[in-house]
Amino acid sequence: MQKIYIILLIIGVYAYAAMPKLYNAIGDPLYREITAVEKMSKIKYFTNERAELERFVREASEHKRLGLVYDLKRQEKTLSKDERQMYRNTLHKLENRVEKISSIAKKALSDMIANNQAEAFRQLTQTGLQVFKKDPNSVAEIRTYAKKLRNQQYLRQKREAKQAKNDKESYEKMLRSAKNLNGIWKGKSSDGSTVTANFEEEKLSLHYTKAEHSNIYKGTYSANKTLDFRIYKRELIKAGNSHVRRIDIERSYEFLRISKKELHLQYKAESITLER
C-alpha cells in the first residue's frame, strides 16, 4: 500500500510533463489535446458545451495518470491483460470524444468567421487544438480571416493615426487663435527686459521694461506657423519723457512652445518667455 502511495505521489508531480508509453500511438495525440480543450472550455462562446469539455479534461487527465501507473506496472511485469484491455478501450472512447470536440470547434470556427466574432476567433485559434493544424478547410479559413483582421487593424490604425494628427493640428491651431492668445502675458526677454504682451483680437503690443527705460511696440499680428508681428509704432519712455515714432517693421517670431498658460517665442537671437 505504501509503495502504491509513493508511486501515485511521484506521478502527481510529473503527470503534466510525462506521457504514458502504453498504447502511446493512441494516447499521445489525445493527451496533448487536454490543455487545448481546457482553454476552449473557458471561452464564453462555448458556455453550453463547457460541462462536457471540462468532463473530458478531467477524465482524460485521470486516464493519463492511470497510464503512467500502468507503465510502472509493466516494468514490474504486474500489469494484467484485463487492465491493458480496459485502458485501451477507454483510450478509444476518449479518442472519439476528441473527434467530437474537434467537430464542434470546426463548426464554431466557421460560425465565428461568418459573424465576424474576432475576439472569440482569436481565443479559439490560440487554444492549440490540433484540428486547426491538420484540417485543410480550417487552415484555409484561419489564414483568410486572419489576413482580413490584419488588414482591418492596419486600416483602423491608419485612421486613428490620421485622427490623432488632425486632433493635434486642431489643438495647435486653437492655441494660436485669438481666443487663446487674447489677454495679457508677462515674462522675460533674453536681453534681461521684463516683457508684457497684450493681445487684443488682431492687435498686439509688446512692452519691454528695464531700469532706465521702456520700449513699447504696437501693431497688428497674425498667428499660423509663426507669429507675424507688423509694427507700426514704437514708443520710448525714458526719464519720464515719451518719444513716439511711426515705423513699418515686420517680425516673424517662431513658436518654441505654446499652451493655454505659457508662450515661448524666438526672433533671431532674442527669445521671450511669457506666462498668462
GIRA-V931018 format. One record per run of one state. SS is the DSSP state (@ for helix, = for strand, . for the rest). FROM is the first residue (numbers start at 1). TO is the last residue. If there is no record, write none. Layout:
ss=SS from=FROM to=TO
ss=SS from=FROM to=TO
This chain:
ss=. from=1 to=1
ss=@ from=2 to=14
ss=. from=15 to=23
ss=@ from=24 to=31
ss=. from=32 to=32
ss=@ from=33 to=41
ss=. from=42 to=43
ss=@ from=44 to=46
ss=. from=47 to=49
ss=@ from=50 to=75
ss=. from=76 to=80
ss=@ from=81 to=114
ss=. from=115 to=117
ss=@ from=118 to=125
ss=. from=126 to=130
ss=@ from=131 to=134
ss=. from=135 to=135
ss=@ from=136 to=175
ss=. from=176 to=177
ss=@ from=178 to=181
ss=. from=182 to=182
ss== from=183 to=189
ss=. from=190 to=193
ss== from=194 to=200
ss=. from=201 to=202
ss== from=203 to=209
ss=. from=210 to=212
ss== from=213 to=223
ss=. from=224 to=225
ss== from=226 to=238
ss=. from=239 to=240
ss== from=241 to=258
ss=. from=259 to=261
ss== from=262 to=267
ss=. from=268 to=269
ss== from=270 to=275
ss=. from=276 to=276
